[in-house]
Amino acid sequence: MKKLKLLILLLLALTSFTLILLVKTNSHDAKQLLTLASPNGEVADQHLARETATAIPSPPESGVALAETASTNQTSTDEAPALAKHLVQIQAIPALSQLPELPNGCEAVAATMLLNWAGLPITKEEVAHALPTGDMPYENEFGAFVGANPKDVFVGDPFDIGYGIYHTPVAKLMNQWLPGHVRDLTGTSFEDLLGVIAKGNPAMIWATEHMDSPYFDLEWEDETGELVPWYQPEHALLLTGWDDDYAYMNDPMTGEQEAYPLASFKEAWEFMGSQAITIIG
């Protein structure tokens, strides 16, 4: 009987010990789960936290996302990201040379290139012959210098000795060949001129050779008494393109497409009266 009581007591003690272990284990796991779920984000068990983190797959790398992130990070610094270079270039406009036939006929050649681009099969010689011409400046019997006005005619001879001609008579002549399609842009802003090129229309422009700084050469009176100042080295070219740094032109003096600094072109073009002509469809 004593042995039976002793066995019962032993079983009761063993059962109590087992219950105590189960309660402790459940309490520890519950504490871990409560800690991980807390709004403060504190993690008591780092091992369990690492297992939870690695259970979430990482998103695949994306080139677009990386590029966008890099751009965002760059704009947040003091240095702004470099802008993409603007580039406008009208293709397939052959450059013509004024030499040797037209030593002073840059305007005729620039006009010819523009007319050819518009589809008119005409030569530089034909254009030069069609230009109205007038006298070179000379000293009259009263000691005054008189001559023709480039606002009206070509001063001199484009095939020989001459000064040049301005936009009004050139546009008028071109309009005879392409009525309703010639646009005299003289007086427009530099930005609007570049906008014309960006729309795909080349423009005949007046500036200087190599975009050099213009200098005063001579002044005379026309037949109405108006004073005519002449600045060298006056030059006409065909503007075909531009980017952030350069203007691209078919240059009659070289017979090639040339790149001139955009700022120098702007200065020379505006000094020469912001003269320009284009042709629209």
Secondary structure as GFF3:
##gff-version 3
##sequence-region A 1 281
A	DSSP	alpha_helix	2	36	.	.	.	ID=ss1
A	DSSP	alpha_helix	46	54	.	.	.	ID=ss2
A	DSSP	alpha_helix	63	75	.	.	.	ID=ss3
A	DSSP	beta_strand	87	89	.	.	.	ID=ss4
A	DSSP	alpha_helix	106	117	.	.	.	ID=ss5
A	DSSP	alpha_helix	124	130	.	.	.	ID=ss6
A	DSSP	beta_strand	133	134	.	.	.	ID=ss7
A	DSSP	beta_strand	138	139	.	.	.	ID=ss8
A	DSSP	beta_strand	145	146	.	.	.	ID=ss9
A	DSSP	beta_strand	154	156	.	.	.	ID=ss10
A	DSSP	beta_strand	162	164	.	.	.	ID=ss11
A	DSSP	alpha_helix	167	177	.	.	.	ID=ss12
A	DSSP	beta_strand	182	184	.	.	.	ID=ss13
A	DSSP	alpha_helix	190	198	.	.	.	ID=ss14
A	DSSP	beta_strand	203	208	.	.	.	ID=ss15
A	DSSP	three_ten_helix	209	211	.	.	.	ID=ss16
A	DSSP	beta_strand	215	221	.	.	.	ID=ss17
A	DSSP	beta_strand	227	232	.	.	.	ID=ss18
A	DSSP	beta_strand	234	243	.	.	.	ID=ss19
A	DSSP	beta_strand	246	251	.	.	.	ID=ss20
A	DSSP	beta_strand	256	261	.	.	.	ID=ss21
A	DSSP	alpha_helix	262	271	.	.	.	ID=ss22
A	DSSP	beta_strand	276	279	.	.	.	ID=ss23
###
